[in-house]
Amino acid sequence: MNPLFGKSILIGITGGIAAYKVPLYIRELKKGGAIVKVILTENAKKFVTPLVLSTISDGVFTSLWEDKIPHLSLIQNSPLFVIIPADYNIIGKAASGIADDLLSTVIAAFKGRILFFPSMNYRMFENPIFQKNLDLLKNFGHLIIEPEIGPLALEEEGKGRLPSISRLILETEKALTPDLLKGSYCLITGGGTGEKIDPVRQITNLSSGKMAYSLAKFCYLAGGTPELILGPTAKEPDPNLPYKIKRIESADEMHQEILNRWERVDYLFMSAAVSDFTIPTRRKKIKKKDELVLKLEANIDILEDLKNRKENQFIIGFSIETENLLTSAREKMKEKGCDLMVANEVDAIGSNLTSGIIISPSEEEDFECSKDELAWKIIKKIKSFNS
Ligand SMILES: Cc1cc2nc3c(=O)[nH]c(=O)nc-3n(C[C@H](O)[C@H](O)[C@H](O)COP(=O)(O)O)c2cc1C
């Protein structure tokens, strides 16, 4: 699922210094398959030229007095209007209903939500009149993404910097994604767990954590608040995503961290590969020898403690099998008391792609797709049961 694909996005650029970064943002939107039309204020033209923008977008507009009443024709079929950078002036005009050029007149005529990326010197940002205007726009349902703290023009530092291009894209994707998990706390486990044999060795598995990261991204895009409990993972988390991460090693630690948060959980996604076996840890390193026999024991069953749950708490289990995928996953779903089970073929481990079956009490759906796409399918599925 790519929230940008095929969407008509209208972009408004104002006379802020960060306007020079907007072509890079537009290029990423285009890479994602969006159709992008751009409106520039007269002052924005001093920072970025209509010529540059016309080579990378699907149209550039600068005047109210162009053909076909542009302030009315431009808003047709655009689900999203993004103002970037949103300078002090345009926030003031939008909040007080001034329409004295093309951009402010399109804002007046646009009926949907507008996504504002404010950027300016920190003194202007902190100005109470500006803050009041931002609150007013928020109260009207518009989306405001706060600028970041960092270096500003004239070698100053403070809050006012436009976020990175990848964060801008993430927030744009979020604005285009249905709010299926709005207000929900989503706890996601991922990666493998490690069971210590002795102080320097452990039993672990090949889980990469990729499914957990995909779930966290799509929970965020869908308006949820994701938190991750991660064992060792091959992949690093996306620094743009504002989720908390708790790192653990063993199944015992994961169990404890889930219990600590369980009261608040709306959706628990158990995508971690929790080791089925454990072993009493030797205090001293086992000496090298010709042969070593280890006796493994069944590990703790994390979901056992969560069986008596509130009606609105939803558990999504994950399994990976080399044979009898459907039967084994159905058994596991019943035994563990999951509301939904995602059964993956073994090739999914470590890969960006996966295939298998999503199993609910009443139906089954085959999938063969990326882990991002699977994350979105799961969210849509749980929402369809739970609404
Ligand atoms: C070099 C320079 C950089 C500026 N950078 C910003 C900025 O980053 N943010 C901002 O709010 N205003 C900035 N301004 C002020 C705006 O350009 C000014 O308020 C202008 O009236 C905005 O017009 P517009 O909203 O129609 O584009 C800057 C001005 C200059 C001369």
PDBQT file of the ligand as one rigid body, heavy atoms in Angstrom, charges set to zero:
ROOT
HETATM    1  C1  LIG A 401      15.864  36.213   2.955  1.00  0.00    +0.000 C 
HETATM    2  C2  LIG A 401      14.503  36.088   3.593  1.00  0.00    +0.000 A 
HETATM    3  C3  LIG A 401      14.146  34.901   4.185  1.00  0.00    +0.000 A 
HETATM    4  C4  LIG A 401      12.892  34.761   4.778  1.00  0.00    +0.000 A 
HETATM    5  N1  LIG A 401      12.571  33.574   5.371  1.00  0.00    +0.000 NA
HETATM    6  C5  LIG A 401      11.385  33.441   5.974  1.00  0.00    +0.000 A 
HETATM    7  C6  LIG A 401      11.058  32.227   6.612  1.00  0.00    +0.000 A 
HETATM    8  O1  LIG A 401      11.816  31.245   6.614  1.00  0.00    +0.000 OA
HETATM    9  N2  LIG A 401       9.840  32.125   7.209  1.00  0.00    +0.000 N 
HETATM   10  C7  LIG A 401       8.959  33.174   7.234  1.00  0.00    +0.000 A 
HETATM   11  O2  LIG A 401       7.888  33.023   7.846  1.00  0.00    +0.000 OA
HETATM   12  N3  LIG A 401       9.252  34.329   6.622  1.00  0.00    +0.000 NA
HETATM   13  C8  LIG A 401      10.433  34.504   5.993  1.00  0.00    +0.000 A 
HETATM   14  N4  LIG A 401      10.730  35.680   5.369  1.00  0.00    +0.000 N 
HETATM   15  C9  LIG A 401       9.722  36.759   5.336  1.00  0.00    +0.000 C 
HETATM   16  C10 LIG A 401       8.679  36.534   4.241  1.00  0.00    +0.000 C 
HETATM   17  O3  LIG A 401       9.329  36.405   2.981  1.00  0.00    +0.000 OA
HETATM   18  C11 LIG A 401       7.692  37.710   4.242  1.00  0.00    +0.000 C 
HETATM   19  O4  LIG A 401       6.895  37.653   5.408  1.00  0.00    +0.000 OA
HETATM   20  C12 LIG A 401       6.815  37.760   3.025  1.00  0.00    +0.000 C 
HETATM   21  O5  LIG A 401       5.915  38.858   3.133  1.00  0.00    +0.000 OA
HETATM   22  C13 LIG A 401       6.042  36.473   2.838  1.00  0.00    +0.000 C 
HETATM   23  O6  LIG A 401       5.230  36.568   1.692  1.00  0.00    +0.000 OA
HETATM   24  P1  LIG A 401       4.300  35.370   1.190  1.00  0.00    +0.000 P 
HETATM   25  O7  LIG A 401       3.665  34.739   2.395  1.00  0.00    +0.000 OA
HETATM   26  O8  LIG A 401       3.275  35.980   0.294  1.00  0.00    +0.000 OA
HETATM   27  O9  LIG A 401       5.168  34.428   0.437  1.00  0.00    +0.000 OA
HETATM   28  C14 LIG A 401      11.973  35.851   4.751  1.00  0.00    +0.000 A 
HETATM   29  C15 LIG A 401      12.343  37.017   4.123  1.00  0.00    +0.000 A 
HETATM   30  C16 LIG A 401      13.575  37.152   3.553  1.00  0.00    +0.000 A 
HETATM   31  C17 LIG A 401      13.949  38.451   2.909  1.00  0.00    +0.000 C 
ENDROOT
TORSDOF 0
